[in-house]
Amino acid sequence: AGQRTKAIQLARLLTDAGRPVTEPRRVVSEWAALALDIEVDPAHDNRIFKIGAVRSDTAEHLSLAVGKLDKAALVGQLDALSCAARVLVGHNLGATISRSVREYPGLACLDLPVIDTLEWSALAFPTNPYHRLVKGYKLLSDTRNDPLGDARITLDLLGDEVEAFAGMQ
């Protein structure tokens, strides 16, 4: 019951001057969200080795191989992309934030309000038995993860979640 109440509260936030949201995907774009995804190397203390990020409002994006940039350049590029973003979005974002803070303290995007699509998925789709990010590009198990692709999929999932919440109104 508590999960359902939280979902209804989120649905109420998705109103436009008291009217139901009729275009949930437009809402995500208007949020000026920055979707962020990272890949880590378990063999090297879970250090970040690749970062993907995409904006919901402009479709601007980054795909960064961490070893090819010094920290200042990486932070500069991510900060530039996050400029004017209003919310940080990710799937299982808590883990992403803790690693990012440890390796790149001072990233501007880490000061944004956070939406974790993993948490929202459980609220938006309570009958689903799992809430992992479905990666259509990973049809073969040995395909490498793509953080930019995952960031885009996260924005798509957020749109689905907003649509589900809007339907609960």
Salt bridges, closest charged atoms under 4 A:
ASP16 OD2 - ARG19 NH2 3.34
GLU23 OE2 - ARG26 NE 3.84
GLU30 OE2 - ARG26 NH1 2.54
ASP41 OD2 - HIS44 ND1 2.64
ASP57 OD2 - ARG55 NH2 2.92
GLU103 OE1 - ARG47 NE 3.98
GLU103 OE2 - ARG102 NH2 3.61
ASP150 OD2 - LYS135 NZ 3.06
ASP160 OD1 - ARG25 NH2 2.12
GLU163 OE1 - ARG25 NH2 3.71
